[in-house]
Amino acid sequence: MSRGIRFTNEELKYIALFESLTGASVRDCIIDNQFDRIIFVVKEGEAGVAIGKGGKNIALLEKMTGKKYEIVEFSDDPVQLIKNALKPAKVKEVRLTKKPDGNTIAVVAVDYKDKGMAIGKNGRNAEKLRFLAKRYFQISSVFIV
């Protein structure tokens, strides 16, 4: 799954800062220049610790570095990782389908009120979801309906 992920020196710097500030364990760090953010994938069960009470850890990190941060809680289960990546949007169903060409696609049904939140401004949340699904589970396409 996450085998073969190599971190750049810049990513390692952000991981060290994040872990020392929050006490959470980072599994992955993605510097997303397109949407000007840094995405941390944290160990299962540590999203709350990473964010901090009232979001204080994220606010402090943003103040220290001038960057925006997003936290996704890891899961070995692709359905759960997809749900975690779209939080706080309410995911009703995730269908994984293996196509005849060997590619896997995910169709994610979200509550109609949360569709805009799931997709995000300029598709930023959908893009994060697609990246993580491909990186960890080789899911080639993700559709939010």
Contacts in CASP RR format, 6 or more apart in sequence:
PFRMAT RR
TARGET T0000
AUTHOR 0000-0000-0000
METHOD contacts of the structure
MODEL  1
MSRGIRFTNEELKYIALFESLTGASVRDCIIDNQFDRIIFVVKEGEAGVA
IGKGGKNIALLEKMTGKKYEIVEFSDDPVQLIKNALKPAKVKEVRLTKKP
DGNTIAVVAVDYKDKGMAIGKNGRNAEKLRFLAKRYFQISSVFIV
1 76 0 8 1.000
1 136 0 8 1.000
1 137 0 8 1.000
2 27 0 8 1.000
2 28 0 8 1.000
2 135 0 8 1.000
2 136 0 8 1.000
5 28 0 8 1.000
5 135 0 8 1.000
7 15 0 8 1.000
7 29 0 8 1.000
8 31 0 8 1.000
10 31 0 8 1.000
11 29 0 8 1.000
11 30 0 8 1.000
11 31 0 8 1.000
12 29 0 8 1.000
14 29 0 8 1.000
14 31 0 8 1.000
14 38 0 8 1.000
14 40 0 8 1.000
14 65 0 8 1.000
15 26 0 8 1.000
15 29 0 8 1.000
15 40 0 8 1.000
17 61 0 8 1.000
17 64 0 8 1.000
17 65 0 8 1.000
18 24 0 8 1.000
18 26 0 8 1.000
18 29 0 8 1.000
18 40 0 8 1.000
18 50 0 8 1.000
18 61 0 8 1.000
18 69 0 8 1.000
19 25 0 8 1.000
19 26 0 8 1.000
21 57 0 8 1.000
21 60 0 8 1.000
21 61 0 8 1.000
22 49 0 8 1.000
22 50 0 8 1.000
22 52 0 8 1.000
22 57 0 8 1.000
23 49 0 8 1.000
23 50 0 8 1.000
24 40 0 8 1.000
24 42 0 8 1.000
24 43 0 8 1.000
24 46 0 8 1.000
24 47 0 8 1.000
24 48 0 8 1.000
24 49 0 8 1.000
24 50 0 8 1.000
25 42 0 8 1.000
25 43 0 8 1.000
25 46 0 8 1.000
26 40 0 8 1.000
26 41 0 8 1.000
26 42 0 8 1.000
26 43 0 8 1.000
27 41 0 8 1.000
27 42 0 8 1.000
27 43 0 8 1.000
27 74 0 8 1.000
28 39 0 8 1.000
28 40 0 8 1.000
28 41 0 8 1.000
28 74 0 8 1.000
28 135 0 8 1.000
29 38 0 8 1.000
29 39 0 8 1.000
29 40 0 8 1.000
29 41 0 8 1.000
30 38 0 8 1.000
30 39 0 8 1.000
30 41 0 8 1.000
30 131 0 8 1.000
31 38 0 8 1.000
32 38 0 8 1.000
32 39 0 8 1.000
32 128 0 8 1.000
32 131 0 8 1.000
34 127 0 8 1.000
35 122 0 8 1.000
35 124 0 8 1.000
35 127 0 8 1.000
36 67 0 8 1.000
36 68 0 8 1.000
37 67 0 8 1.000
37 68 0 8 1.000
37 69 0 8 1.000
37 70 0 8 1.000
37 124 0 8 1.000
38 67 0 8 1.000
38 68 0 8 1.000
38 69 0 8 1.000
38 70 0 8 1.000
39 69 0 8 1.000
39 70 0 8 1.000
39 71 0 8 1.000
39 72 0 8 1.000
39 128 0 8 1.000
39 132 0 8 1.000
40 50 0 8 1.000
40 69 0 8 1.000
40 70 0 8 1.000
40 71 0 8 1.000
40 72 0 8 1.000
41 72 0 8 1.000
41 73 0 8 1.000
41 74 0 8 1.000
41 132 0 8 1.000
42 49 0 8 1.000
42 50 0 8 1.000
42 71 0 8 1.000
42 72 0 8 1.000
42 73 0 8 1.000
42 74 0 8 1.000
43 73 0 8 1.000
43 74 0 8 1.000
44 73 0 8 1.000
44 74 0 8 1.000
44 75 0 8 1.000
44 76 0 8 1.000
45 73 0 8 1.000
46 73 0 8 1.000
47 71 0 8 1.000
47 72 0 8 1.000
47 73 0 8 1.000
47 84 0 8 1.000
48 71 0 8 1.000
50 57 0 8 1.000
50 71 0 8 1.000
51 57 0 8 1.000
51 58 0 8 1.000
51 71 0 8 1.000
52 58 0 8 1.000
58 69 0 8 1.000
58 71 0 8 1.000
61 67 0 8 1.000
61 69 0 8 1.000
62 68 0 8 1.000
62 69 0 8 1.000
70 128 0 8 1.000
72 81 0 8 1.000
72 84 0 8 1.000
72 85 0 8 1.000
72 128 0 8 1.000
72 132 0 8 1.000
73 84 0 8 1.000
74 81 0 8 1.000
74 84 0 8 1.000
75 81 0 8 1.000
75 84 0 8 1.000
78 94 0 8 1.000
78 96 0 8 1.000
78 106 0 8 1.000
78 133 0 8 1.000
78 136 0 8 1.000
78 137 0 8 1.000
78 139 0 8 1.000
79 94 0 8 1.000
79 96 0 8 1.000
81 132 0 8 1.000
81 133 0 8 1.000
81 136 0 8 1.000
81 137 0 8 1.000
82 91 0 8 1.000
82 94 0 8 1.000
82 106 0 8 1.000
82 108 0 8 1.000
82 129 0 8 1.000
82 133 0 8 1.000
82 142 0 8 1.000
83 91 0 8 1.000
83 94 0 8 1.000
85 125 0 8 1.000
85 128 0 8 1.000
85 129 0 8 1.000
85 132 0 8 1.000
85 133 0 8 1.000
86 108 0 8 1.000
86 110 0 8 1.000
86 118 0 8 1.000
86 125 0 8 1.000
86 129 0 8 1.000
86 144 0 8 1.000
88 114 0 8 1.000
88 117 0 8 1.000
89 110 0 8 1.000
89 111 0 8 1.000
89 114 0 8 1.000
89 115 0 8 1.000
89 116 0 8 1.000
89 117 0 8 1.000
89 118 0 8 1.000
89 125 0 8 1.000
90 110 0 8 1.000
90 111 0 8 1.000
90 113 0 8 1.000
90 114 0 8 1.000
91 108 0 8 1.000
91 109 0 8 1.000
91 110 0 8 1.000
91 111 0 8 1.000
91 118 0 8 1.000
92 109 0 8 1.000
92 110 0 8 1.000
92 111 0 8 1.000
93 108 0 8 1.000
93 109 0 8 1.000
94 106 0 8 1.000
94 107 0 8 1.000
94 108 0 8 1.000
94 109 0 8 1.000
95 106 0 8 1.000
95 107 0 8 1.000
95 109 0 8 1.000
96 104 0 8 1.000
96 105 0 8 1.000
96 106 0 8 1.000
96 139 0 8 1.000
97 104 0 8 1.000
97 105 0 8 1.000
97 106 0 8 1.000
97 107 0 8 1.000
98 104 0 8 1.000
99 105 0 8 1.000
103 140 0 8 1.000
103 141 0 8 1.000
104 137 0 8 1.000
104 138 0 8 1.000
104 139 0 8 1.000
104 140 0 8 1.000
105 139 0 8 1.000
105 140 0 8 1.000
105 141 0 8 1.000
105 142 0 8 1.000
105 143 0 8 1.000
106 133 0 8 1.000
106 139 0 8 1.000
106 141 0 8 1.000
106 142 0 8 1.000
106 143 0 8 1.000
107 142 0 8 1.000
107 143 0 8 1.000
107 145 0 8 1.000
108 118 0 8 1.000
108 129 0 8 1.000
108 142 0 8 1.000
108 143 0 8 1.000
108 144 0 8 1.000
108 145 0 8 1.000
109 145 0 8 1.000
110 118 0 8 1.000
110 144 0 8 1.000
110 145 0 8 1.000
115 144 0 8 1.000
117 125 0 8 1.000
118 125 0 8 1.000
118 126 0 8 1.000
118 144 0 8 1.000
119 125 0 8 1.000
119 126 0 8 1.000
119 144 0 8 1.000
120 126 0 8 1.000
126 142 0 8 1.000
126 144 0 8 1.000
129 142 0 8 1.000
129 144 0 8 1.000
130 141 0 8 1.000
130 142 0 8 1.000
133 139 0 8 1.000
133 142 0 8 1.000
134 140 0 8 1.000
END
